[in-house]
Amino acid sequence: MFSKDHRINMHINNGLFNGKTVYIHYTSKEGLDAIKMQRKISANPNSERRGTNAKKGVYLTFAKDAMNGMNAHNLLFFGEEKYALSALYCVIFVFNNPLYLRSAPVTSGSHVTEVISLSDIYFHQINIIYEGKNPFI
């Protein structure tokens, strides 16, 4: 996990930061750059990459489901080649105020939960614990 700050490890392991649920949004280098530039995680799908039938939403996982890029590619993106670089970076955060989010197993019987925000997540709504290269081993 995070080797430099044991407190971040603790928050990821127990899934809470100051009593709030910790979420992870996996992304590519380009995606992280866009998130930082726009100061939000956009719910609008990139139709060039995801096709015209892609559903709107910001896809997240709970901290308990933290995983490396290869596992995220297989478990979240179902090994789709066009998503091969989609989990090399991530944003780890908590919401400042509770928000209703849909959540369900990624697939039937999966141990990984997919959480979806149907609207953009703006920086003023969250407390970012970490952003950068996917630190999970």
C-alpha positions in Angstrom: 0.0 0.0 0.0 1.3 3.4 0.9 4.8 3.0 2.2 5.6 6.7 3.2 2.7 7.5 5.5 1.3 4.9 7.9 -1.7 7.1 8.6 -2.9 6.8 5.0 -2.5 3.0 5.3 -4.6 3.1 8.4 -7.4 5.1 6.7 -7.5 2.7 3.7 -7.4 -0.4 5.9 -10.3 0.7 8.1 -12.1 2.5 5.3 -12.7 5.7 7.2 -11.0 9.1 7.4 -12.3 11.3 10.3 -15.3 9.1 10.5 -16.2 9.4 6.8 -16.2 6.7 4.2 -13.1 6.6 2.0 -13.6 6.3 -1.8 -11.2 5.6 -4.6 -11.6 6.8 -8.2 -9.2 5.0 -10.6 -8.1 6.9 -13.7 -5.4 7.2 -16.3 -2.6 9.9 -16.4 -4.7 11.9 -18.8 -7.8 11.5 -16.7 -5.9 12.7 -13.6 -4.6 15.7 -15.4 -8.1 16.6 -16.5 -9.5 16.1 -13.0 -6.8 18.4 -11.6 -7.3 21.0 -14.3 -11.1 21.0 -14.1 -11.1 20.7 -10.3 -13.7 18.0 -10.6 -14.2 14.3 -11.4 -16.5 14.5 -14.4 -19.5 12.2 -14.7 -19.7 12.8 -18.5 -18.3 9.8 -20.4 -15.7 10.2 -23.0 -17.7 8.9 -26.0 -14.6 8.5 -28.2 -13.2 6.1 -25.7 -16.3 4.6 -24.1 -18.7 4.6 -27.1 -21.9 6.4 -27.5 -23.9 4.1 -25.2 -21.7 4.8 -22.2 -23.7 5.8 -19.1 -23.1 9.0 -17.2 -21.5 8.6 -13.8 -18.4 8.8 -11.7 -17.3 5.3 -10.9 -15.8 4.7 -7.4 -14.8 1.9 -5.1 -14.7 1.7 -1.4 -11.3 1.7 0.3 -11.8 -1.9 1.3 -11.6 -2.7 -2.5 -8.3 -1.0 -3.0 -6.3 -2.8 -5.8 -3.4 -2.4 -8.1 -3.8 -1.3 -11.7 -3.9 -4.9 -13.2 -6.5 -6.1 -10.7 -8.6 -2.9 -11.3 -8.3 -3.5 -15.1 -9.6 -7.0 -14.7 -12.2 -6.6 -12.0 -13.6 -3.1 -12.8 -12.9 -2.8 -16.5 -13.4 -6.5 -17.3 -10.0 -6.7 -19.1 -11.2 -4.4 -21.9 -8.1 -3.4 -23.9 -9.3 0.2 -24.3 -9.2 0.6 -20.5 -5.7 -0.9 -20.1 -4.2 2.3 -18.6 -7.4 3.4 -16.7 -6.2 2.4 -13.2 -2.6 3.4 -13.2 -3.6 6.6 -11.2 -6.2 7.3 -8.6 -7.9 9.9 -6.4 -8.6 8.9 -2.8 -11.1 11.0 -0.9 -14.0 11.5 1.4 -17.0 13.6 0.9 -17.3 16.7 3.1 -21.1 16.0 3.4 -22.9 12.8 3.0 -24.1 12.1 -0.6 -26.5 9.5 -1.8 -24.6 7.1 -4.1 -25.7 3.9 -5.8 -23.6 0.9 -4.9 -23.7 -2.7 -5.9 -21.3 -5.6 -6.7 -19.5 -5.0 -10.0 -20.9 -8.3 -11.2 -23.1 -10.9 -9.6 -21.2 -12.5 -6.8 -18.2 -10.1 -7.0 -16.5 -9.2 -3.7 -15.8 -5.7 -5.2 -18.4 -3.0 -4.8 -19.0 -0.4 -7.5 -20.2 3.0 -6.3 -21.7 5.5 -8.8 -22.2 9.2 -8.5 -24.6 10.3 -11.3 -23.2 13.9 -11.1 -19.8 15.5 -11.2 -17.8 15.5 -8.0 -16.3 18.9 -7.5 -13.2 19.5 -5.4 -15.2 21.7 -2.9 -17.4 18.7 -2.1 -14.5 16.4 -1.1 -11.4 16.2 1.0 -8.6 14.6 -1.1 -6.4 12.2 0.9 -4.2 11.2 -2.1 -4.0 11.8 -5.8 -1.3 10.4 -8.1 0.1 7.1 -9.3 -1.9 4.1 -8.1 0.0 3.2 -4.9 -1.5 -0.3 -4.3 0.7 -3.3 -4.8 
